[in-house]
């Protein structure tokens, strides 16, 4: 059985602007297709917009927390998997 490891975890969610703050545990590039998974969260999307310190970035380094525009609600503790 192939057990996937999460590439990141949601640490905060800004409901009014639909932005999740995700702490990544490895390098991830913009455009990566991901799956958000949690107790009540389950959807897939591309990481189209990633920002660090309010600046658009193309890639996030391991251990960094970045803001990501999400199409649906996520919650702190939700895990992020690469598809």
N, C-alpha and C positions, 0 to 999 in steps of 0.2 A: 504494500500500500504506500502510495506517495503522499506524504504529509507535507503540505505547504507551510513554509514559515512566513509570518507577516514581514513586510518590508517597512512597516511603520505603524504608529498608533496615534489616534486622535487624542489631543490633549485639551482642546477647547473648540467650541463652535460658536460663531457669531450668527445668530438666527436672522437678524435684520439684513445682513448682507450675504447670507449663505456662504460663509467662508469657514473652512475647518483649519485649525492649526494642527499640523501633523509633525510628529517627531519621527524622522526616518532613521532606521538602523543600518542602512547601506546607501550607496550612491544611487540616485534615481534621476532619470532625465525627463524633461517635460515631454508630453505626448505619450507617456507610458500608460497602457491600459491597466486599470486597477479595479479591485473588488473591495467595497467597504462592507465589513461584516461585524455584527454585534447582536445583542439580545433582541433588539427591534430594528436593526439596520441590515439591509441586504440589497445593494445595488452596485452596478458596474458603470464606470465612466473613464474617459481619458483625462489625464492630468494636463489640461490645456493651459491653465493659468496658475503659475506658482510665483509667490512673492516672498522676498526676504527683506526686511526693513523697508517695506513699501516700494521695492524695486523688483521689476519682472526679472526672473532668472530662468535659465535654460536647463539647469541641473542643480540638484541639491546634494550636498556632501553628507556622509554618514554622521549621525549624531545631531544634525541641525533640525531646528523647528521652523517650518515655513507655512505660510498661509496658502491655501488651495481653494479655489472656487469650486463648490460642489453643487450638484443638481438636486440634491435631496438632503433632508436633515440627517445629521450624524451626531453622535454623542461621545463625550470623553470616555476613553477606554475601548472604543470601537477599533478593530484591527483593519489594516490595509494590506491587501495581498496583490502581487503582480499577477496578471492573467497570462 
